Amino acid sequence: MTRMGRFLLTRKVFSKLLGLFVLLLVFQTVAMELILRHFMENTPMETLHRFDRDAVWSGLLALGVALPLAAWAAGGVTGRLQRVVDFASRIAQGEFSARLRPQGKDELSATELALNLTAERLESNFAEIESRRHELATMLDSMQEGVVAVTAEGQVLWSNSVMQRIAGTEIRVGRPLVHAIRDPDLLACVRGAIESREVRLSRSSLLSPGRTFEVNAAPLPSGGALAVLHDVTRIEAAEKSRRDFIANVSHELRTPLTSIQGYVETLIEDPRPNPETTREFLGIIQKNASRMSRLTEDLLALASVEGPDYKLAAQPIRASALVKDAIESLGGIVVDSGIELDSAGAPDTVVMADPDAMNQVFGNLIENAVKYGRSGKRIVVGGRSSADGVEFWVQDFGSGIASDHLERIFERFYRVDKARSRESGGTGLGLAIVKHIVEAHGGRVWVRSELGSGATFHFTLPVAPQPASKLETQPQPENAGA
């Protein structure tokens, strides 16, 4: 309160106290008048004059005493009222820890005690509200979904941190949502929920490049709306992958089945089949049946390595032993192809690997090199130490792969040359199986190739942990690889 305000408050209290004194004085004067009239009828005039003079002086004396007493009483009451006013001002500003110190046991002290109790309750209630607000904000910030609330006029009330990241810009409270988000589908969904007072659903694909969001906007009791954005990018990608997978499998099975059905019907309808024709047709049927069998086996293998229950029987094994076993066990694949299978050697570094799974990896890579690198007449398998552990490779010297195919070559059913793949009996799943097995080991796989210069498929395996007593080993010389 200002000094002028305190002066006015003191003057009001002083005026009331002085007015009370004047009333008492008037009451006393009236009473004295009645007594004096009775007294004057039986008293001499000189005595009356002396009595009047004494009465005037006593009144003036009483007034002189009453004025400072009234001022003192007014100051005390004013000070206590001033503390009450200051206390109320602090509470209004949110300082709920403020308290009054009651003085005495009068009515004003009782009022001060009641105000203190009110302040305590306000402090407790606001602390609980703040705690719940903080918990709610923490919970909303921990959500995977983006959340934003707007008023009926479209101004932002609140948004969580996920929504800020999705928008890629600062969403300021109190500003229109359209200033931070320019996606028409999202804005239309929020506006529809505000106007219709019903839940609205939509999809947003322009808010963040390469991501798709499912938008759920619900009306708020205050007239605004709350929008929740759920990222469905992975779900849609998985759904597309599933549709593509089913379409590819159906296509791969339909081709040999159609061929088998056609040749079988021809054999059945021919009453006198030519033995040579019959043998030729049966050979074609057998070839297509084998193709279906390989596809089925690869599908089962891919389902196994992609499944959550897939477990490796990893054990410490030397990298040189893996390469040696691959050459010895898979040499039969290239015997009838006229291709030479060579070893570029590998270090004796011990890696963690599942021998059976590695045999499948090397088998798929060597078989792939035989099919598509036949013109090079040579395949090289080797390994060398690297920062990631041990890097293995399978190199062919065939026609190579164009650069625009390299990023997708490990996808299921992806083929660089579809006609040539079907002719060679490939299922399009071998490299996808390789990728999943290598990644299950904690390694990575990639390919390097140029048209006319062959292709080299690389993959890494982590080094096996060694006991402390064996950490100091002699460095192994690295073998030059492709």
Disulfide bonds with the S-S distance in Angstrom:
none
